[in-house]
Amino acid sequence: MIRAVLGGSFDPVHTGHIAMVDHILVNGLADLVMLVPAWRSPHKTAQAASPTDRLAMVKLAFSHRDSVEIDDREIAGGRVAYTVDTLAEMRSQYADDELRLVIGADQLAVFDAWYRPGRILELVELVVLARPGHQLDASGLVGQGWPTDRIHLCPDFHEPVASSEIRAMIGRGELPAEFLPPPVLEYIRREDLYGV
């Protein structure tokens, strides 16, 4: 089985995340997508919603999907977890499966600044989705001596929405229903998240 790992803050989870999962599954890039909400991203000082709220929203958005699994290990750990450590755990847990890490072109551009990027590429292959304003190019990794044959580029993915933009919209008093799954939007309203 091919497992695709999609981590992030999911703050909040939105239609772009759903589009990413659909793109991966429809194009045969994985048999199962594992969503891994972070307790807190190592690259961010804080999240706008609590880990409990972010996990709840991911469950609301994806719990009905057969080919999606929600993995709460980083939130249950209650501490910052580096991607390489989570992937090493998964490599041991799913020893017979192929693992692929899903990132955007924006993250590919700074991948060499991640914690132990070479080790990540030993553990998994990368699936890189196009992002507006970012070049989809893995040639910069060649100079690092990393195996670029383990990197799958997806230039045909187009989804411009980002969580930061959604939080900004809500902060301005807008409710971007077109970018939020209905149960997630209802949860944000009910729990008074993002200053709604």
DAJOMO-V285280 format. One record per backbone hydrogen bond with DSSP energy under -0.5 kcal/mol. CO is the residue of the C=O (numbers start at 0). NH is the residue of the N-H. Records with the same first field share a line. If there is no record, write none. Layout:
CO=NH ; NH
This chain:
0=2 ; 97
1=3 ; 30 ; 31
2=99
3=5 ; 33
4=6 ; 101
5=35
7=37
9=12
11=10
13=16 ; 17
14=18
15=19
16=20
17=21
18=22
19=23
20=24
21=25
22=26
23=28 ; 29
24=27
31=3 ; 33
32=34 ; 68
33=5 ; 35
34=36 ; 70
35=7
40=43
49=53
50=54
51=55
52=56
53=57
54=58
55=59
56=60
57=61
58=62
61=64
64=67
66=32
68=34 ; 70
69=71
71=75
72=76
73=77 ; 78
74=77
81=84 ; 85
82=86
83=87
84=88
85=89
86=90
87=91
88=92
89=93
91=94
93=96
97=2
98=124
99=4 ; 101
100=102 ; 126
102=128
103=106 ; 107
104=108
106=109
107=110
109=112
110=113
113=115 ; 116
115=119
116=120
117=121
118=122
119=123
124=100
125=127 ; 151
126=102 ; 128
127=153
128=104
130=133
134=136
137=140
138=141 ; 142
140=143 ; 145
141=144
145=147
146=149
147=150
149=125 ; 151
150=152
151=127
153=129 ; 156
161=165
162=166
163=167
164=168
165=169
166=170
167=171
168=171 ; 173
169=172
173=175
174=176
175=178 ; 179
176=179
178=14
180=183 ; 184
181=185
182=186
183=187
184=188
185=189
186=190
187=191 ; 192
188=191
191=194
192=195
